Amino acid sequence: MDSAKAISVEATHPGTSWDYLFYKTPQPDSLKLLPVIAISTTSGTGSQVTQVAVITNSQLRDKSALYNNILYPKVSIVDPELMLSVPKFVTATTGFDVLCHAFESTINPATGAYVDLLAWEAISIVVDYLPKVLDNLSDIEAREKLAWADTLAGLCIANAGVTLPHGMGMAIGGMYPHVAHGESLAIVYPAFVEFTYEAAIRNLLKLRGN
């Protein structure tokens, strides 16, 4: 899905998609973009409902993102039956990414009541249903629940954003592309919690309660 967004930019603009990262100017022209139809095949990125396209420059060993409100997909299809073939490791790492999207959105300065509502529902679903899917990868009910949690968490990051672990995780993934994104988040989360807990005690206690 992120590739489709980046291709939409690259096919209609000079240079490469790397020239249009979120901190660069000029930004893409909405009148030129090709429409994107996003079909999610994991419960993880939430990209089907976000304005983000994460891309990696393998030569620079750098992972960054396009971020622009014109990058939302025109159509999104979320079908949990497409996720039944996702292996256990990918299911686990993408599922953890959903939890991270949701939790980080609750402590982002841009959070609010709408984001909080969606985020804690997503977190509760992941806590309840990710273990069930990992026990039975063919559990379509649990796959459906995780697909919904992924969509909720995607809406959270679209409206609030993530925090420190995602920047650190993207740096790890850029330097070492064989490390899955959810795996990189799991690597940094213990240090992140230790660094952040005093400013987010209520949120962390609520997370623990889930």
PEVEN-V9935 format. One record per helix or strand of 2 or more residues. SS is the DSSP state (A for helix, B for strand). FROM is the first residue (numbers start at 1). LEN is the number of residues. Records with the same first field share a line. If there is no record, write none. Layout:
SS->FROM-LEN  FROM-LEN
//
This chain:
A->2-9  17-4  47-3  69-3  80-4  88-20  113-23  140-20  164-12  181-19  201-9
B->37-4  52-6  62-6  75-4
//
